[in-house]
Amino acid sequence: MRIVALSDTHLAGPMPAGVLDIARGADLVVHAGDFNTLTAYESLQGACKKLLAVHGNCDAPELEEELPERRTFDVHGVRFGLVHSGKHATDVTHMRYLALELGVGVLIFGHLHRPIIDRGDVLLVCPGSPTHPRMSDPSVVELNVGKDGVISGSIINVMTGSACGYIQFARSL
């Protein structure tokens, strides 16, 4: 099963066409919060075979009412967790503890606007942001879950937004 994870789109209007194209090709799309508006959420929902999402700290009140703060789901015997509240861009220890608290083998989280894949006793995934990245290129994460529960994945560079100012500056040195 092909899962596309994204987060922190922070849009007033619909999702960019490039993000929607990536979503259309996935069996499941998960969004770890901060759509900002119902319009952004509905545009992604309309492009997906299946969308699972949580609300973030910048979402409109109607999204906070519609979407949970946390959720769990299963794919081929693997338990996934989905939350927004990522913290500390270089230390993901607290996210590991949250995964253990939720009883999941994979935790997808947002808020950092920068992609992270950390594989230890649990798999921690922050997809970054396809539209408002920080210290990174615009990105989503693709996870492939085999019927045997084996997971492979990669960070996908999405050119629907520009790299953050620091990355552009560093590339010009």
Phi and psi restraints in degrees (value plus and minus 20) as a CYANA .aco file:
   2 ARG   PHI    -116.3   -76.3
   2 ARG   PSI      99.1   139.1
   3 ILE   PHI    -132.4   -92.4
   3 ILE   PSI     112.9   152.9
   4 VAL   PHI    -130.4   -90.4
   4 VAL   PSI     104.3   144.3
   5 ALA   PHI    -129.0   -89.0
   5 ALA   PSI     114.7   154.7
   6 LEU   PHI    -164.6  -124.6
   6 LEU   PSI     148.7   188.7
   7 SER   PHI    -183.0  -143.0
   7 SER   PSI     146.4   186.4
   8 ASP   PHI      30.9    70.9
   8 ASP   PSI      31.7    71.7
   9 THR   PHI     -99.8   -59.8
   9 THR   PSI     -49.5    -9.5
  10 HIS   PHI      26.0    66.0
  10 HIS   PSI      42.2    82.2
  11 LEU   PHI    -137.9   -97.9
  11 LEU   PSI     121.9   161.9
  12 ALA   PHI    -104.7   -64.7
  12 ALA   PSI     -49.0    -9.0
  13 GLY   PHI    -135.1   -95.1
  13 GLY   PSI    -180.4  -140.4
  14 PRO   PHI     -90.1   -50.1
  14 PRO   PSI     144.6   184.6
  15 MET   PHI     -83.3   -43.3
  15 MET   PSI     126.6   166.6
  16 PRO   PHI     -82.4   -42.4
  16 PRO   PSI     130.9   170.9
  17 ALA   PHI     -76.2   -36.2
  17 ALA   PSI     -59.3   -19.3
  18 GLY   PHI     -82.6   -42.6
  18 GLY   PSI     -58.7   -18.7
  19 VAL   PHI     -88.3   -48.3
  19 VAL   PSI     -62.3   -22.3
  20 LEU   PHI     -83.4   -43.4
  20 LEU   PSI     -57.8   -17.8
  21 ASP   PHI     -81.8   -41.8
  21 ASP   PSI     -62.7   -22.7
  22 ILE   PHI     -84.8   -44.8
  22 ILE   PSI     -62.6   -22.6
  23 ALA   PHI     -83.1   -43.1
  23 ALA   PSI     -59.0   -19.0
  24 ARG   PHI     -81.5   -41.5
  24 ARG   PSI     -49.1    -9.1
  25 GLY   PHI    -104.4   -64.4
  25 GLY   PSI     -23.8    16.2
  26 ALA   PHI    -115.8   -75.8
  26 ALA   PSI     130.8   170.8
  27 ASP   PHI     -94.2   -54.2
  27 ASP   PSI     -52.7   -12.7
  28 LEU   PHI    -165.3  -125.3
  28 LEU   PSI     115.5   155.5
  29 VAL   PHI    -135.4   -95.4
  29 VAL   PSI     113.3   153.3
  30 VAL   PHI    -141.2  -101.2
  30 VAL   PSI     117.2   157.2
  31 HIS   PHI    -143.5  -103.5
  31 HIS   PSI     102.8   142.8
  32 ALA   PHI    -112.1   -72.1
  32 ALA   PSI      16.8    56.8
  33 GLY   PHI      70.8   110.8
  33 GLY   PSI     146.5   186.5
  34 ASP   PHI      47.9    87.9
  34 ASP   PSI      34.6    74.6
  35 PHE   PHI     -87.6   -47.6
  35 PHE   PSI     -61.1   -21.1
  36 ASN   PHI      70.0   110.0
  36 ASN   PSI     -69.3   -29.3
  37 THR   PHI    -148.9  -108.9
  37 THR   PSI     138.1   178.1
  38 LEU   PHI     -81.8   -41.8
  38 LEU   PSI     -54.9   -14.9
  39 THR   PHI     -79.3   -39.3
  39 THR   PSI     -65.0   -25.0
  40 ALA   PHI     -83.6   -43.6
  40 ALA   PSI     -64.9   -24.9
  41 TYR   PHI     -80.8   -40.8
  41 TYR   PSI     -69.8   -29.8
  42 GLU   PHI     -84.7   -44.7
  42 GLU   PSI     -54.6   -14.6
  43 SER   PHI     -86.8   -46.8
  43 SER   PSI     -58.6   -18.6
  44 LEU   PHI     -91.0   -51.0
  44 LEU   PSI     -62.9   -22.9
  45 GLN   PHI     -77.7   -37.7
  45 GLN   PSI     -60.0   -20.0
  46 GLY   PHI     -88.5   -48.5
  46 GLY   PSI     -40.4    -0.4
  47 ALA   PHI    -115.2   -75.2
  47 ALA   PSI     -31.4     8.6
  48 CYS   PHI    -117.9   -77.9
  48 CYS   PSI     128.3   168.3
  49 LYS   PHI     -86.5   -46.5
  49 LYS   PSI     -63.2   -23.2
  50 LYS   PHI    -171.5  -131.5
  50 LYS   PSI     113.3   153.3
  51 LEU   PHI    -143.7  -103.7
  51 LEU   PSI     109.8   149.8
  52 LEU   PHI    -138.8   -98.8
  52 LEU   PSI     113.7   153.7
  53 ALA   PHI    -166.9  -126.9
  53 ALA   PSI     139.6   179.6
  54 VAL   PHI    -146.2  -106.2
  54 VAL   PSI     142.8   182.8
  55 HIS   PHI    -109.3   -69.3
  55 HIS   PSI     135.8   175.8
  56 GLY   PHI    -131.8   -91.8
  56 GLY   PSI    -191.9  -151.9
  57 ASN   PHI     -98.6   -58.6
  57 ASN   PSI     -29.4    10.6
  58 CYS   PHI    -134.9   -94.9
  58 CYS   PSI      -8.4    31.6
  59 ASP   PHI    -101.5   -61.5
  59 ASP   PSI     129.9   169.9
  60 ALA   PHI     -81.7   -41.7
  60 ALA   PSI     133.7   173.7
  61 PRO   PHI     -74.2   -34.2
  61 PRO   PSI     -56.9   -16.9
  62 GLU   PHI     -86.5   -46.5
  62 GLU   PSI     -49.2    -9.2
  63 LEU   PHI     -95.2   -55.2
  63 LEU   PSI     -57.5   -17.5
  64 GLU   PHI     -81.5   -41.5
  64 GLU   PSI     -53.7   -13.7
  65 GLU   PHI     -94.0   -54.0
  65 GLU   PSI     -57.1   -17.1
  66 GLU   PHI     -99.5   -59.5
  66 GLU   PSI     -57.7   -17.7
  67 LEU   PHI    -128.4   -88.4
  67 LEU   PSI     122.5   162.5
  68 PRO   PHI     -94.5   -54.5
  68 PRO   PSI     147.5   187.5
  69 GLU   PHI    -100.2   -60.2
  69 GLU   PSI     -51.9   -11.9
  70 ARG   PHI    -159.6  -119.6
  70 ARG   PSI     131.8   171.8
  71 ARG   PHI    -173.6  -133.6
  71 ARG   PSI     136.8   176.8
  72 THR   PHI    -147.5  -107.5
  72 THR   PSI     134.0   174.0
  73 PHE   PHI    -177.3  -137.3
  73 PHE   PSI     142.0   182.0
  74 ASP   PHI    -136.6   -96.6
  74 ASP   PSI     120.9   160.9
  75 VAL   PHI    -156.2  -116.2
  75 VAL   PSI      97.4   137.4
  76 HIS   PHI      28.0    68.0
  76 HIS   PSI      24.2    64.2
  77 GLY   PHI      62.4   102.4
  77 GLY   PSI     -17.9    22.1
  78 VAL   PHI    -123.2   -83.2
  78 VAL   PSI     108.5   148.5
  79 ARG   PHI    -110.5   -70.5
  79 ARG   PSI     105.2   145.2
  80 PHE   PHI    -129.8   -89.8
  80 PHE   PSI     127.7   167.7
  81 GLY   PHI    -138.4   -98.4
  81 GLY   PSI     130.3   170.3
  82 LEU   PHI    -157.0  -117.0
  82 LEU   PSI     101.4   141.4
  83 VAL   PHI    -162.7  -122.7
  83 VAL   PSI     148.2   188.2
  84 HIS   PHI    -117.7   -77.7
  84 HIS   PSI     -54.5   -14.5
  85 SER   PHI     -92.7   -52.7
  85 SER   PSI      36.2    76.2
  86 GLY   PHI     -91.0   -51.0
  86 GLY   PSI     128.6   168.6
  87 LYS   PHI    -158.6  -118.6
  87 LYS   PSI     140.5   180.5
  88 HIS   PHI      31.3    71.3
  88 HIS   PSI      74.1   114.1
  89 ALA   PHI     -80.4   -40.4
  89 ALA   PSI     -39.4     0.6
  90 THR   PHI    -129.0   -89.0
  90 THR   PSI     -34.1     5.9
  91 ASP   PHI    -144.5  -104.5
  91 ASP   PSI      93.5   133.5
  92 VAL   PHI    -124.1   -84.1
  92 VAL   PSI      -3.1    36.9
  93 THR   PHI     -75.0   -35.0
  93 THR   PSI     -64.9   -24.9
  94 HIS   PHI     -83.5   -43.5
  94 HIS   PSI     -52.1   -12.1
  95 MET   PHI     -91.0   -51.0
  95 MET   PSI     -54.1   -14.1
  96 ARG   PHI     -81.1   -41.1
  96 ARG   PSI     -65.2   -25.2
  97 TYR   PHI     -83.3   -43.3
  97 TYR   PSI     -57.2   -17.2
  98 LEU   PHI     -84.7   -44.7
  98 LEU   PSI     -62.2   -22.2
  99 ALA   PHI     -79.0   -39.0
  99 ALA   PSI     -63.9   -23.9
 100 LEU   PHI     -85.3   -45.3
 100 LEU   PSI     -59.7   -19.7
 101 GLU   PHI     -81.1   -41.1
 101 GLU   PSI     -60.3   -20.3
 102 LEU   PHI     -98.9   -58.9
 102 LEU   PSI     -32.9     7.1
 103 GLY   PHI      52.0    92.0
 103 GLY   PSI      18.2    58.2
 104 VAL   PHI    -135.4   -95.4
 104 VAL   PSI     134.5   174.5
 105 GLY   PHI    -112.9   -72.9
 105 GLY   PSI     -38.2     1.8
 106 VAL   PHI    -155.0  -115.0
 106 VAL   PSI     109.0   149.0
 107 LEU   PHI    -140.8  -100.8
 107 LEU   PSI     101.1   141.1
 108 ILE   PHI    -123.3   -83.3
 108 ILE   PSI     107.0   147.0
 109 PHE   PHI    -159.6  -119.6
 109 PHE   PSI     146.5   186.5
 110 GLY   PHI    -146.4  -106.4
 110 GLY   PSI    -168.2  -128.2
 111 HIS   PHI      62.1   102.1
 111 HIS   PSI     -43.8    -3.8
 112 LEU   PHI    -103.9   -63.9
 112 LEU   PSI     -44.6    -4.6
 113 HIS   PHI      44.1    84.1
 113 HIS   PSI      -2.2    37.8
 114 ARG   PHI    -162.4  -122.4
 114 ARG   PSI     113.0   153.0
 115 PRO   PHI     -93.5   -53.5
 115 PRO   PSI     122.7   162.7
 116 ILE   PHI    -162.5  -122.5
 116 ILE   PSI     114.6   154.6
 117 ILE   PHI    -147.9  -107.9
 117 ILE   PSI      97.8   137.8
 118 ASP   PHI    -147.5  -107.5
 118 ASP   PSI      94.6   134.6
 119 ARG   PHI    -128.1   -88.1
 119 ARG   PSI      97.0   137.0
 120 GLY   PHI    -158.1  -118.1
 120 GLY   PSI    -153.7  -113.7
 121 ASP   PHI     -90.3   -50.3
 121 ASP   PSI     -39.1     0.9
 122 VAL   PHI    -149.9  -109.9
 122 VAL   PSI     136.1   176.1
 123 LEU   PHI    -117.1   -77.1
 123 LEU   PSI     100.9   140.9
 124 LEU   PHI    -128.5   -88.5
 124 LEU   PSI     109.1   149.1
 125 VAL   PHI    -152.6  -112.6
 125 VAL   PSI     101.2   141.2
 126 CYS   PHI    -136.6   -96.6
 126 CYS   PSI      97.3   137.3
 127 PRO   PHI     -96.8   -56.8
 127 PRO   PSI     -26.1    13.9
 128 GLY   PHI      58.2    98.2
 128 GLY   PSI    -170.3  -130.3
 129 SER   PHI    -157.4  -117.4
 129 SER   PSI     111.6   151.6
 130 PRO   PHI     -98.9   -58.9
 130 PRO   PSI     -32.3     7.7
 131 THR   PHI    -144.3  -104.3
 131 THR   PSI     -45.4    -5.4
 132 HIS   PHI    -158.5  -118.5
 132 HIS   PSI      44.8    84.8
 133 PRO   PHI     -92.1   -52.1
 133 PRO   PSI     136.3   176.3
 134 ARG   PHI    -144.6  -104.6
 134 ARG   PSI     106.4   146.4
 135 MET   PHI      35.7    75.7
 135 MET   PSI      11.0    51.0
 136 SER   PHI    -184.4  -144.4
 136 SER   PSI     151.9   191.9
 137 ASP   PHI     -99.2   -59.2
 137 ASP   PSI     141.5   181.5
 138 PRO   PHI     -80.2   -40.2
 138 PRO   PSI     115.3   155.3
 139 SER   PHI    -172.1  -132.1
 139 SER   PSI     140.8   180.8
 140 VAL   PHI    -155.5  -115.5
 140 VAL   PSI     150.0   190.0
 141 VAL   PHI    -139.3   -99.3
 141 VAL   PSI     116.0   156.0
 142 GLU   PHI    -126.8   -86.8
 142 GLU   PSI     107.8   147.8
 143 LEU   PHI    -138.6   -98.6
 143 LEU   PSI     114.0   154.0
 144 ASN   PHI    -133.7   -93.7
 144 ASN   PSI     101.5   141.5
 145 VAL   PHI    -130.8   -90.8
 145 VAL   PSI      95.1   135.1
 146 GLY   PHI     -94.8   -54.8
 146 GLY   PSI     142.5   182.5
 147 LYS   PHI     -82.4   -42.4
 147 LYS   PSI     -39.2     0.8
 148 ASP   PHI    -107.9   -67.9
 148 ASP   PSI     -17.9    22.1
 149 GLY   PHI      66.5   106.5
 149 GLY   PSI     -18.7    21.3
 150 VAL   PHI     -96.2   -56.2
 150 VAL   PSI     112.9   152.9
 151 ILE   PHI    -134.2   -94.2
 151 ILE   PSI     111.9   151.9
 152 SER   PHI    -145.2  -105.2
 152 SER   PSI     137.5   177.5
 153 GLY   PHI    -184.2  -144.2
 153 GLY   PSI     150.0   190.0
 154 SER   PHI    -177.3  -137.3
 154 SER   PSI     136.8   176.8
 155 ILE   PHI    -107.5   -67.5
 155 ILE   PSI     107.1   147.1
 156 ILE   PHI    -124.3   -84.3
 156 ILE   PSI     104.0   144.0
 157 ASN   PHI     -96.9   -56.9
 157 ASN   PSI     101.7   141.7
 158 VAL   PHI    -129.0   -89.0
 158 VAL   PSI     101.5   141.5
 159 MET   PHI    -114.7   -74.7
 159 MET   PSI      25.6    65.6
 160 THR   PHI    -116.5   -76.5
 160 THR   PSI     -29.9    10.1
 161 GLY   PHI    -160.6  -120.6
 161 GLY   PSI     148.7   188.7
 162 SER   PHI    -113.5   -73.5
 162 SER   PSI     139.9   179.9
 163 ALA   PHI     -82.9   -42.9
 163 ALA   PSI     136.8   176.8
 164 CYS   PHI     -84.1   -44.1
 164 CYS   PSI     140.4   180.4
 165 GLY   PHI     -76.8   -36.8
 165 GLY   PSI     -58.8   -18.8
 166 TYR   PHI     -83.5   -43.5
 166 TYR   PSI     -63.8   -23.8
 167 ILE   PHI     -82.6   -42.6
 167 ILE   PSI     -64.5   -24.5
 168 GLN   PHI     -80.7   -40.7
 168 GLN   PSI     -61.4   -21.4
 169 PHE   PHI     -82.5   -42.5
 169 PHE   PSI     -67.9   -27.9
 170 ALA   PHI     -83.2   -43.2
 170 ALA   PSI     -54.5   -14.5
 171 ARG   PHI     -91.6   -51.6
 171 ARG   PSI     -41.1    -1.1
 172 SER   PHI    -109.9   -69.9
 172 SER   PSI     -24.8    15.2
